[in-house]
């Protein structure tokens, strides 16, 4: 009831204020107030001069205000019409003029030939358009069929290649002549000499077996020689039949069509760069009669056919491919043989150490005949597949045949083409079994068929193939022979304690010439491996595994991984080609799914995705395979930072500084750092090729230190001297060389050029006065770089500790000693003394033994085909072994 009364009262008040008379009064009041507010408004000249009152500043009427508002409205409509006409005219103008294309940024293409070893004017160049092109998936782009081919070549409306592009591609590729040369090998003079030598060796062995002296005529030497010669000839024919290739255009085309159909079943794509293929074509046009030598890094059995697959579909002559005789299995071996494979033994010489002259002569002659006939050749410079994911040391056996063919003028030249191959996920599975010291399972028809069925039901992501720029063998040989650094390209040459003997029945010149030739071939092989490693594309799984094992070993949320991957991409930009694009978050999620839960786990923590590597053995060994692809890029930086941190700890220890509560900043000397880096590099001489043969390792390490300082991971402040100090230091340098017979001005010019510090550019700055500082804000970056090589230094430390098993004159079979070293490393990992499970590596143990043998710590002898390891004097005492352990263990990060 009270609410109703309130409503009635409110309506009465409204009726009182808004009756008819009150409403009229209110309108009049509002009109007067409006006129008063705008009465002094001066009318614009567009309304005319007006009345006298208006001209003298009088008041405008209400009707004139309305006229002014109407004029403004019409003006706004007119302006809108004008703007609309201008926009329409601009659109017609844009359509009439040609569209200006924004040129993409010139991308640095890795894999270019060494400018020092291959002069710029003598090698094919990439144009600006080539450098703007992107890599393509060759499984989806056919050069002789499909819609793209129809648009370019206009084959007609009834071209069947549009509907069957893969079949049309396989039938339309260019045919080449592949002469069969096996019949010309046995009659060759080299092979006949080898057969004669083998028959004579058999006679000597028979005499030794019977215990007959050489002048004993009771032994019918002629008949036995004829018999043994016939046996060796039959063996030579058998060797040649098993070795030869039967490359066929028909089988190559069938294989190409099958690969087009099968590869998409388990791979997302096969990526190659068209500009790199064009480089090869231009090199062929420039040198039409010169054979191409393709030198891929070996990762998978799929490598054998993929290079030929790309070359065939780009109308480049397919090469003869050197394969191991372990692949000479039923069906699959025959397919490879007709696709261009020729099979060679893994170990050419018998286990007893005697040279197999017949086999060597047949292999040498067959290759030389193929090169002379115009065949291209492909062989894996590392010998076998890498078991660790990083490049192996080169094997230069087949390369020596090519260099010999060039030296004896059988071929005028050869174009070497390093090839880099990488996979997001390895098709062959993993090599964990072999890294743990177990024997390799030999290939067979059953195992190959089972592996193919397993592969077809899995997902392996992308495969990337990069062809480096072809470079001339003649130019490389000429450059390396002239180079002053060709004989000390690696630090192991400085560690040799015994010079090789130069005595020979043919004179010292012959032996020295052979040594120089062997050194030259090794330089070429190392140059190829170095170039291929630098040109290998980084895949998604490589980047993620590297970050997880070296920076986020305990796992990290996706947000932190995204930030870290962005930083890694920025560091690699322009230096290494990335085999992926897109946002870092998508890359991380994709790589995590591809690696699978056996290597990388995913879970939700605090509402966000948390990714963690599986660091258990053997999972972490497989994960390290993908991470190790980036090791060649960061190896030098890791060496410098590890040695710098080592010297810093030593300085802190000597000064008794508490690293958690110190007042004075700890610095180290530049000269001491460079010397320590050289020692660490010498220890890893069989793990990494740290520089090209045409470079000095010392210079490369100095450049790496300078790069780290530019990135402020380390700091090297410039040392500034007063004018008096500069003159005094200059005088001191002049006095050191007072024995030089030169004028003072020439001496001053000499020191002006030779004694300028790299760091600050100050005259006469000594390395002892140059201090290296450690920025606190970059401490985490230094820890990451130290962890890069930490698994290797831990393995080497364990092998050095295992040398005590060889005391008291003990000799252990090499395979058994490697097993004991693996057991020692495994024990350290289980006890927590070593946190890197990937340190368990048979390959790393073997490389460590090679270093110790090079330094004469141990001796490896061949006793009736059995390799024995023993200590070598004077390192066969406990005191000397402790020194060796200390020299190696010093490089293990704390």
C-alpha positions, 0 to 999 in steps of 0.5 A, a space after each residue: 500500500 505504501 508503494 502505491 502511494 509513493 507512485 501516485 505522489 511521483 505522478 502528481 509532481 510530474 503533472 505539476 511541472 509538465 502541464 501545458 502552460 509550464 511546458 510553453 514557458 520552459 520552451 521559451 526559456 530554453 530558446 532565450 538561453 540559446 539565443 543568448 549563448 550564440 548571439 555573439 557568434 560572428 557569421 562567416 563571410 560566406 553568408 554575405 556582408 549582412 546587416 549593419 547590426 551584424 557587421 558591427 558585431 550584432 547578434 545572429 538570429 535563430 534562423 540564421 543559426 539553422 542556415 549555418 548548420 545546414 551549410 556545414 552539413 552540405 559541406 561535410 557531404 561534399 567532402 565525403 564525395 570528394 574523398 570517395 572519388 580520390 580513393 576510386 582514382 587511386 585504386 584505378 591508378 594502382 591497377 594500371 601501374 606494374 606491381 613492385 615485388 619486395 625482394 626476399 632477403 638474401 639467405 646465406 647458403 652453407 656448403 660453399 667451397 673453401 675460398 683458400 683451397 678453391 679460388 673464387 674465379 674458378 668455381 660456379 657462383 650462386 646468383 642472387 635469385 639462387 640465394 633467395 630460393 627455398 628448399 623443396 620436398 622432392 617427393 612432391 615436386 616432379 621435374 618431368 610431370 605434374 601440373 608444374 611441368 604442364 604449366 612450363 612446358 605445355 605438353 597438351 590437354 591430354 598429357 597423361 603425366 598430370 594424372 600419373 606424375 610419378 610414373 611419368 617422372 620415372 619414364 621421362 628422366 634422362 638416359 645415360 650410358 653406363 659402360 660395364 668395365 669388369 672384363 677389362 680389369 683382370 688383363 690390366 698390368 697392375 692386376 697381373 703384377 699382383 697375381 705374380 706377387 701373390 704366387 711368389 709369396 705362396 711359394 715362400 710360405 710353402 718353403 717356410 712350412 716345409 722348412 726348406 732353404 731357398 737353394 733347395 732344388 728338391 722343391 718343384 718351384 715352377 709347377 707350384 708357381 703355376 698351380 698357385 697362379 691359377 688359384 689366385 686367378 680364380 680368386 681374382 675372378 671371384 673377387 671381381 664378380 662379387 665387387 662389380 656394379 651392374 648399374 642399369 637405367 631400367 632398374 634406376 627408373 623402377 627404383 625411383 617410382 617405388 621410392 616415390 610411392 614408399 617414402 611418403 608412407 613413413 617420411 614427411 618428406 625428403 628436402 633438398 635445395 634446388 640451388 645446390 642441384 643447379 650448382 652441380 649442373 653448372 659445374 658439369 657444364 663447365 667441366 663436361 669430361 670431369 667425373 664427379 666424386 660424391 662424398 656423403 657423411 653416412 648415417 643410414 642404409 637409406 643413404 645408399 640410394 637417396 643421393 642417386 634418387 635426387 640426381 636421377 630426377 634432376 637429369 644428373 648422371 647417377 654414380 657408382 656407390 661403394 658399399 660394404 660387402 655386408 650388404 651383399 645379401 639376397 634380393 636387396 644386394 642385387 637391387 643395390 648392385 643394379 642401382 649402381 652399388 659395388 661392394 668392397 670388404 670392410 677390412 681389405 687385409 687379412 687379420 694376420 697383417 699381410 697385405 692382400 695385393 690381389 684384392 687391392 689391385 682389383 679394387 684400384 684398377 676397377 675404380 680407375 677404369 670406371 673413372 676413365 670411362 666417365 662414371 661418377 663415383 660415390 663413397 662414404 668418406 667416414 667408412 661406416 655409419 656414425 654410431 654417435 651422431 657426430 662425424 667420424 674421422 675419415 677413411 682415405 682408402 678409396 680417395 687415395 685411388 682417385 688421387 692416384 688416378 689424377 697423379 698418373 694422368 688417368 683423369 685430368 681432374 675430378 670435382 669433389 662434392 661433399 654431401 650432408 645427410 640428416 634425419 629428424 628420426 633415424 630410420 635404422 633405429 639406434 646404435 645403443 647395443 654397439 655403444 654398450 660394447 655388444 657385438 653388431 648383429 650382421 645383416 641378413 635377408 630376414 633382418 632386412 625384410 623385418 626392418 622394412 616392415 617395421 619402418 613402414 608402420 612408423 613415422 620418421 619425419 623429414 630427411 634433409 640432403 645438402 650438396 656442397 659446392 663442387 670443388 676441383 681436386 687439382 686446385 685443392 691438391 695445388 693449394 694444400 701442397 703450397 700451404 705452409 700449414 698443410 703439415 701441421 693442420 692438426 695438433 697430433 703432429 706436434 705430439 709425435 715422439 718418434 719420427 717415421 723411418 725414412 730408410 728404404 731399398 728405393 732410397 729416402 726420396 721414395 719414402 718421403 714422397 709416399 709420406 707426403 702423398 699420404 699426408 696430402 690425401 688425409 688433408 683432403 679427406 679431413 677437409 671434406 668431413 669438415 665442410 660436410 659437418 658445417 653444412 649439415 642442416 640442424 633438424 628439429 630433433 637435434 635442436 630439442 635434444 641439444 637443449 634438453 641434454 646440455 641446458 635443461 637436463 632436469 626438464 623445463 616448462 615449454 615457455 623456457 624451452 621456447 625462449 632457449 630455442 629462440 636463442 639457439 636459432 639466433 646463434 645458428 642464424 647465418 652459420 648453420 642451415 636450419 631444417 625447420 621453420 615456424 614458431 619455436 613452440 610448434 617446433 618443440 611440440 613436434 620434435 617431442 612427439 617425434 622422439 617419443 616417450 622413450 626419449 622425452 616425457 611430457 607432463 602437466 606441472 602448475 598448469 603448463 606443459 613440462 618436458 623432460 629428457 629420459 636420462 636413464 641408460 640406454 635411453 639417454 645414449 639414443 637421445 645423445 645421438 640427435 644432440 651430437 649433430 650440433 657438437 662440431 659447431 660448439 666444440 671450440 667454444 666448449 674447449 675455450 670455456 672449459 679451459 677458462 673455468 678450469 684456470 679460474 678454479 685453479 686461481 681461486 684455489 691458489 688465492 684461497 678465495 671462497 667462490 661464494 663470498 669473494 671480494 676481488 674479481 678472479 681473472 686469468 691470463 690470455 696466454 695461459 688460456 690459449 695454451 690450455 685450449 691447445 692441450 684440450 684440443 690435442 686430447 680430442 684429436 680423434 673426436 673432432 676436426 676443429 679446423 680445415 687443413 688450410 688453417 692453423 688451430 691456434 688461429 682458430 682458437 684465438 678467433 673463437 675466444 674473440 667471438 666469445 668476448 663479443 658475445 660477452 660470455 667472456 670479457 677481454 678488456 682493452 689494455 690502454 697505455 700512456 704514450 710513455 708506456 707505449 714507447 717503452 714497450 716498443 723499445 723493449 721489443 726492439 732491444 730483443 731483436 738487436 741482432 737483426 741486421 736492419 735499419 731502425 725504421 724498418 725495425 719499427 715498421 716490422 714491430 708495427 705489423 707483427 706485435 699488435 695485440 688482437 684484443 685491443 689493437 695496442 702496440 706490444 701488448 703481451 698476453 700476460 698483461 691481457 686478462 680474461 674476465 667472467 661476467 656473472 650474468 653469463 654464468 649459465 651460458 658458460 655452464 651450458 658450453 662446459 656440458 657440451 664436451 663433459 661426456 667425452 672428458 668423463 669417458 677419457 678420465 675413466 679410460 685413463 683410470 683403467 690403465 692400471 689393469 695393464 700394470 706388471 706387464 699385463 697385456 689384454 685383448 683390445 675388445 676385452 679392455 674396451 669392455 672393462 672401460 665401459 664397465 668402469 664408466 657404467 659404475 661411475 654413472 650408477 654411483 653418481 660420480 658421472 652424471 652423463 649416461 651418454 659417456 658410455 660409448 665404445 667409439 669414444 673409448 676407441 678414440 681415447 685409446 688411439 690418443 694414448 697410443 699416439 702419445 706412446 702411453 700404450 702399445 697395441 700389437 697384432 698377435 696372429 690376428 688378435 690385438 693386444 693392449 699393453 703399457 709402454 715404457 716409461 709409462 708402466 709405473 703407478 706414478 706415471 699412470 697417476 700423472 696421466 690420470 691427472 692430465 686427463 681428469 683436469 678437463 672434467 668440469 666440476 
